[in-house]
């Protein structure tokens, strides 16, 4: 090897490395936003919105009423409309408390026993009072209260689901 070939080889290697580095930076700059666009919606939490349940005028004070409504949930790329149920209890002051229809023990559905004035879960025997407080059974916590509001006489609910079997509510 002669002395004149060595600097030329070094320069060629240097430029090859620089071109490779520049191409990698450009490729990475395009790949990161593309990956975020493709994968991002799958990693995003469900997007729920306030759902109109219906007028509150027919609710009786202190008497739970099971209500159904259509809820739209955006989950990743899909938008799904599903029928949901809630328990609504009109308070003496006029506000409405909304309870999730899912027992916090193992996720069973429960019913209102008007004669006993309690909610009862038929699966494992949990019993709750009209406010959702545990009276008996294996349920680890009270019934879950859902965010709600009344606007112009209509009940609006923000439906949420919680993990079962825990002593404190953890949203799914």
N, C-alpha and C positions, 0 to 999 in steps of 0.2 A: 504494500500500500504506500502510495506516495502522500506527501504532505498536502497536496491540493485536493485529494479526494476526501480526506477526513472532515474538513469543515463543511463540505457540500453534503455529506451523509448526515452530519449533525444538524445542519439546517433543515434538511428534508425530514428528519425524525421530529424535530421541534415543530415544524409546520403541520405534520401529520397529527401530532398530539394536540396542537391548538385547534385544528379543524374538528377532530374527534370530540374535544371538550366543548367547543361551540355547538356542535350538533347535539350533544348530550343535554346541554342547557336548554336549547330550543325544544328538543323532544320532551324533556321533563316539564318545561313550561306549558306545553300543550297537553301532556298526559294528566297532570294533577287536576286541572279544572274538568277535563273530560271524565275522569274517574269520580270526582265529586258529583257531577251531573248524573252519572249512571247509578252510583251506589247511594248517594245522599238520601233520596226519598225512602229507601228501604231502612235506613238507620234512624229516620225521623220518627218521633212519637206520633201517635194518632192525633189528628187534628179534629177536635169536636167543637161544636158551636151550640149556642143556646137554641133549644128546641121548644116550640110552642106546644103545650100539653092541652090547654083548653081553658074555658072560663072557670073562675073560682066561685062564682055565685051559687052553684049547686052544692058546694061542699058544706057539710054540717060540722059545726064547731065541736072539736074533741073526738070526732068519729073518723078513723082512718078509712080512706077510700082508695081502692086499687084502680089506677088509671093507666091506659095504654096510649102510646103515641108513636109516630114514625120519626126515627132519628137518622140523620145523615152523618156518616163518619168517613173522613178522608184518611186512608191508610196507604201510604206509599203512593203508588200510581192509581190505586183503585178508589172509587167513591161508592160506598155501599149505603143503602137505605135499609134499616132494620126496624122491626117492631120492638119497642121496649116497654117495660112495665115499671111502675113506681108506686109507692104508697104515699099519699098526700094527707096531711092532717092539718086542718084549719085551727089556729089557735084563737083563744078568746079575744085577743087584741086585733085579730084580723089577718096577721101574717100566716103564711103556709110553710110548714116544715115538710120536707120531702125525704123519705127514706128509701135506700136502695132495696130492691126486692130479693137480694141475695143474702142468705144467712152467713155470718162471718166465721162459722165453724168449719164447714166443708163446702160451702157454695150451693146448698140446697135452696129451694124456694120455700117460703113460709106463708102462713095464712093468718088472717085476723079471726079470732074466736070472740064474737060479740058478747056471748054469754059470760065469759070470764074476763072480758075487757083486756085481752092479752094477744100478742102475736105468738104463734106456735109453729115450730119447725117439726114436721112429721118424721123426718129422717132420724134424728138423734135426740129429740126431746127437749131442745132448747126452748125457753119461754122468755118473752120480752114484754115489758109494759108498753103503754101507748107512746112513750117518748123514745122507745128503742132500747132502754136499759135492760141488761140481763137480769132475769129473776131466778132462773133455774136452768140446769143443763150444762153441757160441755162447751158452749160458745165462749170464746176467750175475750170477747169485747162486745160492746153495744152495737146495735145496728148502725150501719154507715149512713150519715146524713149527706145528701147531695146538695150542691149549690143550686139555689132557686131564687126566683124573684117574681113579683107580680107587677105587670105593666098594663095599665088600662083595663084591669079586671081579668087579664089572661095570665095563667101560670106559665113561666118559662123555666126550663130545667137544663142544667149542664150535666149530662150523664157521665158518670165515672164508674170504673170497676176497681175493686180492691182485692188484694191477696187474702185468701181465706186462711184460717188457722193461726193468725198472729194476734198478739194482745194489743196491737196498735195498727191503725189503718195505713197501708202502703198501697199507693195507686199503681195500677198496672200500666 
